[in-house]
Amino acid sequence: MRERARVAGIERLAPHDLRRTCARLCHAAGGELEQIQFLLGHRSAETTEHYLGLRQRIVAAVNDKIGLEPATGGR
């Protein structure tokens, strides 16, 4: 691996770099966090989130796009 990286002009490349890249590509392709967690062998989803560099998007949370709104004028 290191020899191929050198040929490609990449000075510093470790197996861990490839592992992280694989995980991030899986996430970018729509892989679910739990799938990536299993792939990496993490016990905690929080570890996987940290590993991927994910942060919660409070301003534009994904569940805001579901379209479920409470009924108005009710009880």
PyMOL Python script that loads the backbone (N, CA, C, O; Angstrom):
from pymol import cmd

cmd.read_pdbstr("""\
ATOM      1  N   MET A   1       0.813  -1.177   0.000  1.00  0.00           N
ATOM      2  CA  MET A   1       0.000   0.000   0.000  1.00  0.00           C
ATOM      3  C   MET A   1       0.868   1.257   0.000  1.00  0.00           C
ATOM      4  O   MET A   1       0.627   2.202  -0.752  1.00  0.00           O
ATOM      5  N   ARG A   2       1.869   1.242   0.852  1.00  0.00           N
ATOM      6  CA  ARG A   2       2.727   2.434   0.928  1.00  0.00           C
ATOM      7  C   ARG A   2       3.488   2.656  -0.372  1.00  0.00           C
ATOM      8  O   ARG A   2       3.707   3.796  -0.782  1.00  0.00           O
ATOM      9  N   GLU A   3       3.891   1.564  -1.022  1.00  0.00           N
ATOM     10  CA  GLU A   3       4.597   1.682  -2.295  1.00  0.00           C
ATOM     11  C   GLU A   3       3.678   2.292  -3.351  1.00  0.00           C
ATOM     12  O   GLU A   3       4.106   3.159  -4.113  1.00  0.00           O
ATOM     13  N   ARG A   4       2.432   1.855  -3.406  1.00  0.00           N
ATOM     14  CA  ARG A   4       1.472   2.406  -4.374  1.00  0.00           C
ATOM     15  C   ARG A   4       1.197   3.880  -4.081  1.00  0.00           C
ATOM     16  O   ARG A   4       1.062   4.686  -5.002  1.00  0.00           O
ATOM     17  N   ALA A   5       1.114   4.226  -2.813  1.00  0.00           N
ATOM     18  CA  ALA A   5       0.907   5.626  -2.443  1.00  0.00           C
ATOM     19  C   ALA A   5       2.085   6.472  -2.900  1.00  0.00           C
ATOM     20  O   ALA A   5       1.903   7.579  -3.406  1.00  0.00           O
ATOM     21  N   ARG A   6       3.288   5.951  -2.721  1.00  0.00           N
ATOM     22  CA  ARG A   6       4.490   6.683  -3.147  1.00  0.00           C
ATOM     23  C   ARG A   6       4.478   6.893  -4.659  1.00  0.00           C
ATOM     24  O   ARG A   6       4.801   7.979  -5.141  1.00  0.00           O
ATOM     25  N   VAL A   7       4.103   5.849  -5.407  1.00  0.00           N
ATOM     26  CA  VAL A   7       4.038   5.947  -6.867  1.00  0.00           C
ATOM     27  C   VAL A   7       3.001   6.999  -7.279  1.00  0.00           C
ATOM     28  O   VAL A   7       3.184   7.708  -8.269  1.00  0.00           O
ATOM     29  N   ALA A   8       1.918   7.089  -6.512  1.00  0.00           N
ATOM     30  CA  ALA A   8       0.861   8.058  -6.814  1.00  0.00           C
ATOM     31  C   ALA A   8       1.207   9.468  -6.337  1.00  0.00           C
ATOM     32  O   ALA A   8       0.450  10.409  -6.573  1.00  0.00           O
ATOM     33  N   GLY A   9       2.350   9.610  -5.667  1.00  0.00           N
ATOM     34  CA  GLY A   9       2.765  10.928  -5.199  1.00  0.00           C
ATOM     35  C   GLY A   9       2.175  11.316  -3.855  1.00  0.00           C
ATOM     36  O   GLY A   9       2.186  12.489  -3.484  1.00  0.00           O
ATOM     37  N   ILE A  10       1.661  10.338  -3.128  1.00  0.00           N
ATOM     38  CA  ILE A  10       1.103  10.591  -1.796  1.00  0.00           C
ATOM     39  C   ILE A  10       2.187  10.266  -0.780  1.00  0.00           C
ATOM     40  O   ILE A  10       2.614   9.119  -0.656  1.00  0.00           O
ATOM     41  N   GLU A  11       2.624  11.286  -0.058  1.00  0.00           N
ATOM     42  CA  GLU A  11       3.747  11.099   0.856  1.00  0.00           C
ATOM     43  C   GLU A  11       3.378  10.317   2.106  1.00  0.00           C
ATOM     44  O   GLU A  11       4.112   9.422   2.525  1.00  0.00           O
ATOM     45  N   ARG A  12       2.264  10.647   2.688  1.00  0.00           N
ATOM     46  CA  ARG A  12       1.881  10.013   3.946  1.00  0.00           C
ATOM     47  C   ARG A  12       0.521   9.358   3.789  1.00  0.00           C
ATOM     48  O   ARG A  12      -0.477  10.040   3.557  1.00  0.00           O
ATOM     49  N   LEU A  13       0.478   8.037   3.915  1.00  0.00           N
ATOM     50  CA  LEU A  13      -0.774   7.304   3.824  1.00  0.00           C
ATOM     51  C   LEU A  13      -0.682   6.091   4.735  1.00  0.00           C
ATOM     52  O   LEU A  13       0.249   5.291   4.635  1.00  0.00           O
ATOM     53  N   ALA A  14      -1.638   5.968   5.605  1.00  0.00           N
ATOM     54  CA  ALA A  14      -1.681   4.845   6.531  1.00  0.00           C
ATOM     55  C   ALA A  14      -2.945   4.031   6.271  1.00  0.00           C
ATOM     56  O   ALA A  14      -3.905   4.556   5.708  1.00  0.00           O
ATOM     57  N   PRO A  15      -2.965   2.774   6.666  1.00  0.00           N
ATOM     58  CA  PRO A  15      -4.174   1.962   6.507  1.00  0.00           C
ATOM     59  C   PRO A  15      -5.410   2.635   7.124  1.00  0.00           C
ATOM     60  O   PRO A  15      -6.520   2.516   6.604  1.00  0.00           O
ATOM     61  N   HIS A  16      -5.200   3.329   8.222  1.00  0.00           N
ATOM     62  CA  HIS A  16      -6.312   4.009   8.885  1.00  0.00           C
ATOM     63  C   HIS A  16      -6.923   5.086   7.984  1.00  0.00           C
ATOM     64  O   HIS A  16      -8.131   5.316   8.028  1.00  0.00           O
ATOM     65  N   ASP A  17      -6.104   5.738   7.177  1.00  0.00           N
ATOM     66  CA  ASP A  17      -6.602   6.744   6.235  1.00  0.00           C
ATOM     67  C   ASP A  17      -7.563   6.102   5.233  1.00  0.00           C
ATOM     68  O   ASP A  17      -8.597   6.678   4.896  1.00  0.00           O
ATOM     69  N   LEU A  18      -7.212   4.913   4.766  1.00  0.00           N
ATOM     70  CA  LEU A  18      -8.076   4.211   3.816  1.00  0.00           C
ATOM     71  C   LEU A  18      -9.378   3.769   4.476  1.00  0.00           C
ATOM     72  O   LEU A  18     -10.441   3.819   3.857  1.00  0.00           O
ATOM     73  N   ARG A  19      -9.296   3.340   5.722  1.00  0.00           N
ATOM     74  CA  ARG A  19     -10.487   2.927   6.485  1.00  0.00           C
ATOM     75  C   ARG A  19     -11.444   4.103   6.647  1.00  0.00           C
ATOM     76  O   ARG A  19     -12.647   3.969   6.425  1.00  0.00           O
ATOM     77  N   ARG A  20     -10.904   5.251   7.034  1.00  0.00           N
ATOM     78  CA  ARG A  20     -11.731   6.449   7.222  1.00  0.00           C
ATOM     79  C   ARG A  20     -12.334   6.895   5.887  1.00  0.00           C
ATOM     80  O   ARG A  20     -13.502   7.280   5.834  1.00  0.00           O
ATOM     81  N   THR A  21     -11.551   6.843   4.821  1.00  0.00           N
ATOM     82  CA  THR A  21     -12.045   7.230   3.499  1.00  0.00           C
ATOM     83  C   THR A  21     -13.177   6.313   3.056  1.00  0.00           C
ATOM     84  O   THR A  21     -14.186   6.785   2.532  1.00  0.00           O
ATOM     85  N   CYS A  22     -13.020   5.019   3.260  1.00  0.00           N
ATOM     86  CA  CYS A  22     -14.076   4.067   2.916  1.00  0.00           C
ATOM     87  C   CYS A  22     -15.359   4.403   3.668  1.00  0.00           C
ATOM     88  O   CYS A  22     -16.439   4.424   3.078  1.00  0.00           O
ATOM     89  N   ALA A  23     -15.246   4.663   4.962  1.00  0.00           N
ATOM     90  CA  ALA A  23     -16.416   4.976   5.779  1.00  0.00           C
ATOM     91  C   ALA A  23     -17.098   6.254   5.288  1.00  0.00           C
ATOM     92  O   ALA A  23     -18.325   6.309   5.196  1.00  0.00           O
ATOM     93  N   ARG A  24     -16.318   7.262   4.978  1.00  0.00           N
ATOM     94  CA  ARG A  24     -16.897   8.526   4.515  1.00  0.00           C
ATOM     95  C   ARG A  24     -17.545   8.388   3.143  1.00  0.00           C
ATOM     96  O   ARG A  24     -18.581   9.001   2.886  1.00  0.00           O
ATOM     97  N   LEU A  25     -16.947   7.590   2.259  1.00  0.00           N
ATOM     98  CA  LEU A  25     -17.553   7.350   0.947  1.00  0.00           C
ATOM     99  C   LEU A  25     -18.861   6.574   1.088  1.00  0.00           C
ATOM    100  O   LEU A  25     -19.829   6.859   0.382  1.00  0.00           O
ATOM    101  N   CYS A  26     -18.896   5.607   1.984  1.00  0.00           N
ATOM    102  CA  CYS A  26     -20.140   4.863   2.243  1.00  0.00           C
ATOM    103  C   CYS A  26     -21.227   5.807   2.755  1.00  0.00           C
ATOM    104  O   CYS A  26     -22.385   5.707   2.350  1.00  0.00           O
ATOM    105  N   HIS A  27     -20.850   6.717   3.643  1.00  0.00           N
ATOM    106  CA  HIS A  27     -21.818   7.677   4.182  1.00  0.00           C
ATOM    107  C   HIS A  27     -22.306   8.621   3.094  1.00  0.00           C
ATOM    108  O   HIS A  27     -23.501   8.903   3.005  1.00  0.00           O
ATOM    109  N   ALA A  28     -21.398   9.104   2.275  1.00  0.00           N
ATOM    110  CA  ALA A  28     -21.768  10.019   1.189  1.00  0.00           C
ATOM    111  C   ALA A  28     -22.667   9.335   0.161  1.00  0.00           C
ATOM    112  O   ALA A  28     -23.472   9.992  -0.499  1.00  0.00           O
ATOM    113  N   ALA A  29     -22.531   8.018   0.028  1.00  0.00           N
ATOM    114  CA  ALA A  29     -23.347   7.261  -0.923  1.00  0.00           C
ATOM    115  C   ALA A  29     -24.703   6.885  -0.337  1.00  0.00           C
ATOM    116  O   ALA A  29     -25.491   6.192  -0.981  1.00  0.00           O
ATOM    117  N   GLY A  30     -24.976   7.344   0.888  1.00  0.00           N
ATOM    118  CA  GLY A  30     -26.280   7.094   1.495  1.00  0.00           C
ATOM    119  C   GLY A  30     -26.295   5.951   2.485  1.00  0.00           C
ATOM    120  O   GLY A  30     -27.363   5.563   2.959  1.00  0.00           O
ATOM    121  N   GLY A  31     -25.137   5.405   2.809  1.00  0.00           N
ATOM    122  CA  GLY A  31     -25.082   4.332   3.799  1.00  0.00           C
ATOM    123  C   GLY A  31     -25.575   4.822   5.150  1.00  0.00           C
ATOM    124  O   GLY A  31     -25.253   5.928   5.585  1.00  0.00           O
ATOM    125  N   GLU A  32     -26.352   3.988   5.796  1.00  0.00           N
ATOM    126  CA  GLU A  32     -26.888   4.360   7.107  1.00  0.00           C
ATOM    127  C   GLU A  32     -25.800   4.239   8.168  1.00  0.00           C
ATOM    128  O   GLU A  32     -24.886   3.422   8.060  1.00  0.00           O
ATOM    129  N   LEU A  33     -25.922   5.061   9.176  1.00  0.00           N
ATOM    130  CA  LEU A  33     -24.928   5.103  10.247  1.00  0.00           C
ATOM    131  C   LEU A  33     -24.728   3.718  10.854  1.00  0.00           C
ATOM    132  O   LEU A  33     -23.595   3.315  11.120  1.00  0.00           O
ATOM    133  N   GLU A  34     -25.822   2.987  11.074  1.00  0.00           N
ATOM    134  CA  GLU A  34     -25.717   1.669  11.684  1.00  0.00           C
ATOM    135  C   GLU A  34     -24.944   0.696  10.795  1.00  0.00           C
ATOM    136  O   GLU A  34     -24.216  -0.157  11.302  1.00  0.00           O
ATOM    137  N   GLN A  35     -25.094   0.814   9.485  1.00  0.00           N
ATOM    138  CA  GLN A  35     -24.356  -0.045   8.559  1.00  0.00           C
ATOM    139  C   GLN A  35     -22.864   0.254   8.632  1.00  0.00           C
ATOM    140  O   GLN A  35     -22.033  -0.654   8.652  1.00  0.00           O
ATOM    141  N   ILE A  36     -22.542   1.534   8.671  1.00  0.00           N
ATOM    142  CA  ILE A  36     -21.138   1.941   8.729  1.00  0.00           C
ATOM    143  C   ILE A  36     -20.548   1.559  10.084  1.00  0.00           C
ATOM    144  O   ILE A  36     -19.391   1.145  10.166  1.00  0.00           O
ATOM    145  N   GLN A  37     -21.325   1.694  11.119  1.00  0.00           N
ATOM    146  CA  GLN A  37     -20.887   1.288  12.464  1.00  0.00           C
ATOM    147  C   GLN A  37     -20.516  -0.194  12.462  1.00  0.00           C
ATOM    148  O   GLN A  37     -19.481  -0.581  13.004  1.00  0.00           O
ATOM    149  N   PHE A  38     -21.361  -1.015  11.853  1.00  0.00           N
ATOM    150  CA  PHE A  38     -21.086  -2.450  11.762  1.00  0.00           C
ATOM    151  C   PHE A  38     -19.831  -2.713  10.927  1.00  0.00           C
ATOM    152  O   PHE A  38     -18.991  -3.531  11.301  1.00  0.00           O
ATOM    153  N   LEU A  39     -19.712  -2.021   9.802  1.00  0.00           N
ATOM    154  CA  LEU A  39     -18.556  -2.172   8.920  1.00  0.00           C
ATOM    155  C   LEU A  39     -17.257  -1.887   9.664  1.00  0.00           C
ATOM    156  O   LEU A  39     -16.268  -2.601   9.498  1.00  0.00           O
ATOM    157  N   LEU A  40     -17.265  -0.847  10.478  1.00  0.00           N
ATOM    158  CA  LEU A  40     -16.068  -0.437  11.201  1.00  0.00           C
ATOM    159  C   LEU A  40     -15.843  -1.229  12.484  1.00  0.00           C
ATOM    160  O   LEU A  40     -14.747  -1.219  13.046  1.00  0.00           O
ATOM    161  N   GLY A  41     -16.889  -1.915  12.942  1.00  0.00           N
ATOM    162  CA  GLY A  41     -16.769  -2.676  14.177  1.00  0.00           C
ATOM    163  C   GLY A  41     -16.845  -1.830  15.430  1.00  0.00           C
ATOM    164  O   GLY A  41     -16.331  -2.216  16.480  1.00  0.00           O
ATOM    165  N   HIS A  42     -17.491  -0.666  15.321  1.00  0.00           N
ATOM    166  CA  HIS A  42     -17.645   0.193  16.495  1.00  0.00           C
ATOM    167  C   HIS A  42     -18.794  -0.305  17.368  1.00  0.00           C
ATOM    168  O   HIS A  42     -19.820  -0.750  16.853  1.00  0.00           O
ATOM    169  N   ARG A  43     -18.627  -0.233  18.658  1.00  0.00           N
ATOM    170  CA  ARG A  43     -19.702  -0.613  19.584  1.00  0.00           C
ATOM    171  C   ARG A  43     -20.735   0.498  19.718  1.00  0.00           C
ATOM    172  O   ARG A  43     -21.908   0.230  19.977  1.00  0.00           O
ATOM    173  N   SER A  44     -20.310   1.721  19.545  1.00  0.00           N
ATOM    174  CA  SER A  44     -21.173   2.868  19.770  1.00  0.00           C
ATOM    175  C   SER A  44     -21.372   3.656  18.478  1.00  0.00           C
ATOM    176  O   SER A  44     -20.426   3.880  17.721  1.00  0.00           O
ATOM    177  N   ALA A  45     -22.612   4.072  18.238  1.00  0.00           N
ATOM    178  CA  ALA A  45     -22.905   4.925  17.082  1.00  0.00           C
ATOM    179  C   ALA A  45     -22.217   6.277  17.254  1.00  0.00           C
ATOM    180  O   ALA A  45     -21.837   6.912  16.270  1.00  0.00           O
ATOM    181  N   GLU A  46     -22.057   6.714  18.489  1.00  0.00           N
ATOM    182  CA  GLU A  46     -21.381   7.991  18.747  1.00  0.00           C
ATOM    183  C   GLU A  46     -19.928   7.937  18.281  1.00  0.00           C
ATOM    184  O   GLU A  46     -19.400   8.924  17.769  1.00  0.00           O
ATOM    185  N   THR A  47     -19.289   6.793  18.456  1.00  0.00           N
ATOM    186  CA  THR A  47     -17.912   6.631  17.987  1.00  0.00           C
ATOM    187  C   THR A  47     -17.860   6.769  16.472  1.00  0.00           C
ATOM    188  O   THR A  47     -16.969   7.422  15.928  1.00  0.00           O
ATOM    189  N   THR A  48     -18.826   6.147  15.794  1.00  0.00           N
ATOM    190  CA  THR A  48     -18.872   6.214  14.339  1.00  0.00           C
ATOM    191  C   THR A  48     -19.143   7.637  13.874  1.00  0.00           C
ATOM    192  O   THR A  48     -18.537   8.096  12.906  1.00  0.00           O
ATOM    193  N   GLU A  49     -20.049   8.345  14.554  1.00  0.00           N
ATOM    194  CA  GLU A  49     -20.320   9.739  14.205  1.00  0.00           C
ATOM    195  C   GLU A  49     -19.051  10.570  14.341  1.00  0.00           C
ATOM    196  O   GLU A  49     -18.737  11.384  13.474  1.00  0.00           O
ATOM    197  N   HIS A  50     -18.337  10.363  15.420  1.00  0.00           N
ATOM    198  CA  HIS A  50     -17.090  11.107  15.644  1.00  0.00           C
ATOM    199  C   HIS A  50     -16.071  10.755  14.566  1.00  0.00           C
ATOM    200  O   HIS A  50     -15.389  11.633  14.036  1.00  0.00           O
ATOM    201  N   TYR A  51     -15.973   9.482  14.249  1.00  0.00           N
ATOM    202  CA  TYR A  51     -15.042   8.984  13.240  1.00  0.00           C
ATOM    203  C   TYR A  51     -15.319   9.599  11.879  1.00  0.00           C
ATOM    204  O   TYR A  51     -14.391   9.928  11.140  1.00  0.00           O
ATOM    205  N   LEU A  52     -16.600   9.756  11.545  1.00  0.00           N
ATOM    206  CA  LEU A  52     -16.997  10.339  10.266  1.00  0.00           C
ATOM    207  C   LEU A  52     -16.931  11.858  10.276  1.00  0.00           C
ATOM    208  O   LEU A  52     -17.025  12.495   9.226  1.00  0.00           O
ATOM    209  N   GLY A  53     -16.769  12.440  11.460  1.00  0.00           N
ATOM    210  CA  GLY A  53     -16.741  13.899  11.556  1.00  0.00           C
ATOM    211  C   GLY A  53     -18.117  14.502  11.430  1.00  0.00           C
ATOM    212  O   GLY A  53     -18.265  15.636  10.973  1.00  0.00           O
ATOM    213  N   LEU A  54     -19.135  13.747  11.833  1.00  0.00           N
ATOM    214  CA  LEU A  54     -20.510  14.230  11.714  1.00  0.00           C
ATOM    215  C   LEU A  54     -20.866  15.136  12.878  1.00  0.00           C
ATOM    216  O   LEU A  54     -20.380  14.978  13.998  1.00  0.00           O
ATOM    217  N   ARG A  55     -21.711  16.067  12.577  1.00  0.00           N
ATOM    218  CA  ARG A  55     -22.259  16.954  13.602  1.00  0.00           C
ATOM    219  C   ARG A  55     -23.739  17.092  13.337  1.00  0.00           C
ATOM    220  O   ARG A  55     -24.182  17.089  12.189  1.00  0.00           O
ATOM    221  N   GLN A  56     -24.496  17.212  14.403  1.00  0.00           N
ATOM    222  CA  GLN A  56     -25.932  17.389  14.224  1.00  0.00           C
ATOM    223  C   GLN A  56     -26.201  18.743  13.589  1.00  0.00           C
ATOM    224  O   GLN A  56     -25.570  19.746  13.922  1.00  0.00           O
ATOM    225  N   ARG A  57     -27.156  18.745  12.665  1.00  0.00           N
ATOM    226  CA  ARG A  57     -27.548  19.994  12.014  1.00  0.00           C
ATOM    227  C   ARG A  57     -28.843  20.478  12.669  1.00  0.00           C
ATOM    228  O   ARG A  57     -29.942  20.128  12.238  1.00  0.00           O
ATOM    229  N   ILE A  58     -28.697  21.262  13.685  1.00  0.00           N
ATOM    230  CA  ILE A  58     -29.852  21.735  14.433  1.00  0.00           C
ATOM    231  C   ILE A  58     -30.705  22.678  13.589  1.00  0.00           C
ATOM    232  O   ILE A  58     -31.932  22.623  13.659  1.00  0.00           O
ATOM    233  N   VAL A  59     -30.080  23.538  12.798  1.00  0.00           N
ATOM    234  CA  VAL A  59     -30.815  24.519  11.995  1.00  0.00           C
ATOM    235  C   VAL A  59     -31.626  23.835  10.899  1.00  0.00           C
ATOM    236  O   VAL A  59     -32.755  24.243  10.626  1.00  0.00           O
ATOM    237  N   ALA A  60     -31.074  22.807  10.269  1.00  0.00           N
ATOM    238  CA  ALA A  60     -31.756  22.111   9.175  1.00  0.00           C
ATOM    239  C   ALA A  60     -31.796  20.616   9.487  1.00  0.00           C
ATOM    240  O   ALA A  60     -31.212  19.807   8.767  1.00  0.00           O
ATOM    241  N   ALA A  61     -32.480  20.264  10.550  1.00  0.00           N
ATOM    242  CA  ALA A  61     -32.566  18.862  10.956  1.00  0.00           C
ATOM    243  C   ALA A  61     -33.355  18.061   9.931  1.00  0.00           C
ATOM    244  O   ALA A  61     -34.347  18.540   9.381  1.00  0.00           O
ATOM    245  N   VAL A  62     -32.908  16.852   9.684  1.00  0.00           N
ATOM    246  CA  VAL A  62     -33.536  16.013   8.661  1.00  0.00           C
ATOM    247  C   VAL A  62     -35.000  15.729   8.978  1.00  0.00           C
ATOM    248  O   VAL A  62     -35.818  15.636   8.062  1.00  0.00           O
ATOM    249  N   ASN A  63     -35.344  15.591  10.244  1.00  0.00           N
ATOM    250  CA  ASN A  63     -36.728  15.297  10.592  1.00  0.00           C
ATOM    251  C   ASN A  63     -37.663  16.485  10.356  1.00  0.00           C
ATOM    252  O   ASN A  63     -38.881  16.318  10.410  1.00  0.00           O
ATOM    253  N   ASP A  64     -37.135  17.659  10.099  1.00  0.00           N
ATOM    254  CA  ASP A  64     -37.977  18.807   9.766  1.00  0.00           C
ATOM    255  C   ASP A  64     -38.594  18.665   8.379  1.00  0.00           C
ATOM    256  O   ASP A  64     -39.557  19.361   8.057  1.00  0.00           O
ATOM    257  N   LYS A  65     -38.050  17.771   7.555  1.00  0.00           N
ATOM    258  CA  LYS A  65     -38.514  17.613   6.186  1.00  0.00           C
ATOM    259  C   LYS A  65     -39.533  16.486   6.027  1.00  0.00           C
ATOM    260  O   LYS A  65     -39.969  16.204   4.911  1.00  0.00           O
ATOM    261  N   ILE A  66     -39.917  15.842   7.125  1.00  0.00           N
ATOM    262  CA  ILE A  66     -40.848  14.734   7.053  1.00  0.00           C
ATOM    263  C   ILE A  66     -42.236  15.191   6.627  1.00  0.00           C
ATOM    264  O   ILE A  66     -42.932  14.479   5.903  1.00  0.00           O
ATOM    265  N   GLY A  67     -42.634  16.359   7.067  1.00  0.00           N
ATOM    266  CA  GLY A  67     -43.925  16.902   6.663  1.00  0.00           C
ATOM    267  C   GLY A  67     -45.065  16.575   7.607  1.00  0.00           C
ATOM    268  O   GLY A  67     -46.229  16.756   7.248  1.00  0.00           O
ATOM    269  N   LEU A  68     -44.767  16.109   8.781  1.00  0.00           N
ATOM    270  CA  LEU A  68     -45.813  15.826   9.765  1.00  0.00           C
ATOM    271  C   LEU A  68     -46.014  17.070  10.628  1.00  0.00           C
ATOM    272  O   LEU A  68     -45.110  17.502  11.343  1.00  0.00           O
ATOM    273  N   GLU A  69     -47.170  17.612  10.548  1.00  0.00           N
ATOM    274  CA  GLU A  69     -47.489  18.794  11.328  1.00  0.00           C
ATOM    275  C   GLU A  69     -48.683  18.468  12.215  1.00  0.00           C
ATOM    276  O   GLU A  69     -49.579  17.729  11.810  1.00  0.00           O
ATOM    277  N   PRO A  70     -48.695  19.020  13.426  1.00  0.00           N
ATOM    278  CA  PRO A  70     -49.857  18.777  14.304  1.00  0.00           C
ATOM    279  C   PRO A  70     -51.103  19.456  13.724  1.00  0.00           C
ATOM    280  O   PRO A  70     -51.028  20.510  13.092  1.00  0.00           O
ATOM    281  N   ALA A  71     -52.229  18.823  13.959  1.00  0.00           N
ATOM    282  CA  ALA A  71     -53.506  19.391  13.512  1.00  0.00           C
ATOM    283  C   ALA A  71     -53.778  20.676  14.282  1.00  0.00           C
ATOM    284  O   ALA A  71     -53.489  20.751  15.476  1.00  0.00           O
ATOM    285  N   THR A  72     -54.327  21.683  13.619  1.00  0.00           N
ATOM    286  CA  THR A  72     -54.619  22.949  14.270  1.00  0.00           C
ATOM    287  C   THR A  72     -56.092  22.993  14.635  1.00  0.00           C
ATOM    288  O   THR A  72     -56.927  22.327  14.023  1.00  0.00           O
ATOM    289  N   GLY A  73     -56.390  23.797  15.652  1.00  0.00           N
ATOM    290  CA  GLY A  73     -57.780  23.987  16.058  1.00  0.00           C
ATOM    291  C   GLY A  73     -58.376  22.785  16.757  1.00  0.00           C
ATOM    292  O   GLY A  73     -59.597  22.637  16.804  1.00  0.00           O
ATOM    293  N   GLY A  74     -57.553  21.946  17.288  1.00  0.00           N
ATOM    294  CA  GLY A  74     -58.024  20.726  17.936  1.00  0.00           C
ATOM    295  C   GLY A  74     -58.453  20.966  19.355  1.00  0.00           C
ATOM    296  O   GLY A  74     -58.935  22.047  19.695  1.00  0.00           O
ATOM    297  N   ARG A  75     -58.285  19.997  20.156  1.00  0.00           N
ATOM    298  CA  ARG A  75     -58.751  19.933  21.536  1.00  0.00           C
ATOM    299  C   ARG A  75     -58.287  21.034  22.369  1.00  0.00           C
ATOM    300  O   ARG A  75     -58.614  21.091  23.554  1.00  0.00           O
TER     301      ARG A  75
END
""", "prot")
cmd.dss("prot")
cmd.show_as("cartoon", "prot")
cmd.util.cbc("prot")
cmd.orient("prot")
